[in-house]
Amino acid sequence: MRETLHEKDIIIVKILDEAGKEKLEKNDIILFKQDNNLITHRIISIEKNNITTKGDANNKEDQLIQKEDVIGKMVKVFLKIGVWEKVLVAPQVYISIIVTITLFGITVIMEDKARH
């Protein structure tokens, strides 16, 4: 099975109600809560209320979870968009934005004074 998700991907998850949880199928990628952690893994098998999951990059299956632990199902993935987080939190970016806004403000003020 080919890996679907990578570290810097961002996913959209549809929150599931009880009816939605009953429609889960093998190979669905789900978000679930386990030991106060949110985990996104693929369903390997479902038996009644028990779900076995495994991360695509993991060699072994996770411990069994219950359908009630499932929060939602992945509906969309944005590949490597998380890389922009590094760019946007860099100090150089903040400084550039502040300088640009300041210069823009000065330009607007100067044009306004020149008109009067």
N, C-alpha and C positions, 0 to 999 in steps of 0.2 A: 504494500500500500504506500503510495506516494505521500510525503508530508504535505499538509495543506496549510498549516499555520507556522509562522516563524516568529522569532522574538520581537521584532519591531512592527509586526502587523497589528492592525486595529480591527476589531470585529464588532458587528452589530448583533445584539442578542434580542430575540423576541421572548418576553416574559410569558411563561406558560401557566395556564390555570390547570385544574385537574383533568379536564377533557383533553387539553393539549398534551399533557404528560402521558395520557393513555395512547396517543398517536405516535409516540417516539418509536424509532426504528433503528436497527443495526446500522452503523456508519454515520448516524447523526452526530454532529458535534454539539455538545451541551455544556452549559455552565452550571456547576453545582457547588454546594457548600459542604466542606468537610473539615472538621476540627477548626472552625472559625477562619478557614481559608476559602477563597473562591478559586475554583479550578475549571479550566476549559479542556476537556478531553473528548475523544471519540467513543461512542458506544460500541462495544465488542459483542455483547450479547444481552438479551433481556429474558428473564424468566419470572413471570408474574410481576411482583413488586420489586424484584431484585435486578439491578443493572450493574454490569461489569464494564468498566471503561479502561482506556489506555491512551496515553499520550502518543502521538504519531512518532515522536523521536525516542520514546522509551522502549526498553526491551521487555519489560514485564507489565502485566496487568495491574491496575489499581485494586485496592481492597473494595469489596462489594459496597454499593450504595443503594439507597431506597429511592423510589420515584419521588417521594416527598422531599428529598434532598435537592432535586433538580429545580433550578431557578428558571432557566430558559434554554432556548435552542438558537444556535448561530444561524443567521439568515444572510449575512453579507460579510465579506472580508475585504479590507483595504490593504493591499500588499505594501509592506515596508514604509507606511506613512508615519510610523512612530519615529523614524529617523529625523523628521522635522522637529521633534521635541528637543533634540540636542542643539539644533540650529537656533531655535527660538529662545532657548534659555541661556545662550551664550552672552556674556557681558558686552561683547563687541556689537551684537545686534541691538541690545538696549540702547547703547550709546549712539549708534547710527540712527535709530528711530528718534531719540530725543533731539539730536542735532538737526535732523530733517524737519521735525515739527517746529523747532525753534526758528530755523531759517524760513520756513513757510510762514510762520506767524509774523516775523519781521518784514517779510516781503509784502504781506497783506497790509500791515500797518503803514509801511512806506508808500504803497500805492494809494492808500486811502488819504494820507497827508498830502500827496502830490496832487490829488484831484481837488483839494480844497484850497 
